[in-house]
């Protein structure tokens, strides 16, 4: 966050900082109150608790989420993906600044499972979105790091709750699209936006399988200068391709539009499109239903992940797993029999 | 199976039947030997063991699979899906009879999670594939029944091993495409075929999301009479749409072809296509790699399913789950905290 923003927000509740310096331990209720007042430093501290690997921090993080839940949910959550080079940073910066100019408060989070390796390959460098980082109505947080996509995703999903409690009403989740990260981001957002460039011909090449089907909108970026014509052609090609897919459960027909984040054209149209989507799906109650389903999905997903985690750290399982996998791969033992053997081992 | 087929196969090892009648218990080694000799009655009995809900049968079934594993794997496994009315039965019958005329032995299995409800909505009625059921080189087995898709899928996957051990070198797995059944069939076959009809315009309408991306070939059936022109147009539309997708890990470009199962035209081309696929992917070793990956997938999948099953039958979990799901859906409690609470309950 920018120094300006900190300054502005610190002024909201100066007592909080005094209290915190006196007490060495963190009072989650006070932190929740500060977050609800829009205090960016408190928000960052809260997210740090969530992201911590220290158990006592995690426990406080969970208390904080519980305290913030009643204030969450009043936002539109937008997932944005696109291959490197498509101009995601520039788009998010231009889009974010447009939104704040319209009175919105914008939080930008990221799901990047490679961040622990690359020390933040996206959003790590705030100079990437310099003007948005300076914008007092915007909050940018780099991707949590973690060994597993599941872990990174959980932290991001919990950070959404804190950002919403802090009054951010547009939450943007960026993903680089490594592994299953798009699918996981899709399961935590209301609207999924695929950013594309106009190419030479095969417009859908280079996109991972399944992404097109997840998109609620395809936005063709860099529709400027000599690219304008190609972008228009790409728009037509995508619109035709999307038309071939079966209808979505939302009954929303995915839209294709062009923009130039650099020249700040077409940005308003993207927001109009998302507003149309939320209006339509709120009328049909699909919006709320989808969020409820996503919450349930995360409950069941968390249970499954924790069950698996417990199994795969079992020492007896660890000592045998590779050999068993190899035998199964070679067809020397049936997968079902091997599974039974490993499960028996784990329960011994 | 037809009476003729039984008769022919009984003659292979008449001693087996005498032995079996004397002994009340089943000797799995003898059963495996009979299966390896192509004995259809032994094969059916083996599959019945696998499908049984009686623990002692299941144990014998697992022994049988172990005994058959070394003889399995020498086949091409073809998944076939398509909406009701597309002519799956007629296609499989014509295709199967063509294959046996070329010297192949064809087994037809099914994954139909609704079979326990409808008492076999597909393949239950052998009159559906009357001539194939009479064909001594073909073996048709209705879908296993079961409460869960996972259970039905496991049984089918184990039946594949027995069929291969019995010398069937083309295994066809039919699915009606209920729920996730296509995905599960896709994970047990080498080649995935989507059967379609020529429609009025939006050719991909009515297909579940993701199916197109799984298909190695789209075959437009009923390309006969007044439909011929529409089928050709559909072929062009699909070919264009498929071209828009990114390349598959197999490096195989999905093909589109037309046929008339009723008039027996275009059937040879379908087989040629599949043969091209197996030749190409065997040269690149993708064929073997994919099977090894599928085996590992099934090992991990089975472990996960069994871990989940154990959790969700836990009485304490059962007594709380609905209330917790409802709270989570409403956003009253965070999915992660709820998951921890349920896991704690299960371990108490």
Interface residues (C-beta under 8 A of the other chain):
Chain A: X62 X65 X66 X69 X72 X73 X154 X157 X158 X161 X202 X203 X204 X205 X206 X207 X208 X209 X210 X213 X237 X241 X243 X244 X245 X246 X247 X248 X291 X292 X293 X295 X296 X298 X299 X301 X302 X303 X304 X306 X307 X308 X311 X324 X325 X328 X329 X330 X331 X332 X333 X334 X335 X336 X337 X338 X339 X340 X342 X343
Chain B: X62 X65 X66 X69 X72 X73 X154 X157 X158 X161 X202 X203 X204 X205 X206 X207 X208 X209 X210 X213 X237 X241 X243 X244 X245 X246 X247 X248 X291 X292 X293 X295 X296 X298 X299 X301 X302 X303 X304 X306 X307 X308 X311 X324 X325 X328 X329 X330 X331 X332 X333 X334 X335 X336 X337 X338 X339 X340 X342 X343
